[in-house]
Amino acid sequence: MRGVEYVSTMHKAMGGIENFDYYSTDTVLKTLTEDTLKSVPPFCLLHGTSDMIIPVESSLKFSEALTSLSVKVSLYLLAKLGHTEILTELMAPDRHFYHTIYGCIKQEYSKLTVD
């Protein structure tokens, strides 16, 4: 409840604030059974430390929640990146943070392809 919920497109997409909890990852995690948790894939979270839209604490808490449920998770906190730069920097290899972000993705992909 930082005020973002009123100007965000998420407000409209979720049908209002009253539905935010229903779509919350925290809420979904609490409903998973032990059997369901076994099939949850590993997570890779990338979060810019200069993100003014979503606080870094959100990714930290989500990572901790996944870890507490024995879900594999990697968390990359990327200095000097904001909310949209993680995507926009991947649009061209000559962008300043392209190789940093792409390196995280390659590292995670290599974990999935090693037998």
N, C-alpha and C positions, 0 to 999 in steps of 0.2 A: 504494500500500500504506500507507494512512493509518489503517486500522482500519475505515473507513466501509464497505468492501466486505463486511464480515461482518454488518452491521446493515441495509444497504441492501436494498431490494426487488430491486435489480439482481442481487444474488447468486443469488436464486431464479430470476429471469426468464432469466438467462443460463446456468443449469445449473451454477453454481459458478465459483470463481475461475479454474479451469483454462480456461474458455471466454472470459474477459474479452478476451484478445488477439484472438481471432477476431472479436469484435464491435467492436473498437476502430476509431475513425475513422482513426487513424494507420496501422493495418494495412491498412485498405481503400484508403486513398490510395496506399500503396506498390504495390498490385496493379493500379492503373489504367494502361491503355495510353495512348499519345498520342491515338489516335482516340477512346477513351472520355473522356479529359479534355476534348476539344472539346465534348462534350455535357453536361458538368457545369454546372448552373445557378449563377448568382451566389449567394453566401452572405451572410446578414446575421446577425451574432452580437451578442447583447445579454448583458452579464454585469454583475451587481451587484458593486461593489467590496467590499461587506460580506458576500459569500457565504462562509459557513463550511462548506459542503458540497463545492463544487468551487472550487479555487483559481483566481484570476484568470489565473494563469500558464497554465492549461489552454487558455483561450480565446486567449491571446496566441500560444501555440505552434501551436494549430490554425490561427489566422489566418495565421501565418508559413508554415506548411506549405502551405496553399492558395495563398498568394501565390507561393511558390516553384514551384508547378506551373502558374502563370499563370491560376489560377481567380480570378475577381473576388470580393472579399470586403470587407464593411464591418464594422467592429468598434466597438461602442458600449460603453464602460465607464461604468456608471451609478453615481454616488456614492450612498452610503447605502442601497443596495438589497441585499437578501440573495438567497438561492436561490429562494424561492417568491414574493417580492414582485413580480417582473417579471410574473408571471401574475395574482396576486391584485389588484394595483393596476389592472389593466385591466378589472376586473369592474364598476366604476362610475366615471363621469366626475368624481365629487366626491372621489375618492381623491387623496391628496397627490401621488403620482408619475404619475398617469394620463396627464396631458398630455405629460410628458417621454417616457414610453415610447411612447405613441401617436404622438408627433412623430417618433420614430425610424422607426417602421413606415411612417408616411405618406411620409417622405422616401425610404425605400427603394422603396416602391410607385411613387412618382412617377418614379424612375429606370427602372422597368420599363415604364412606360406612355408615355414620351416617344419619339416616332419620330425 
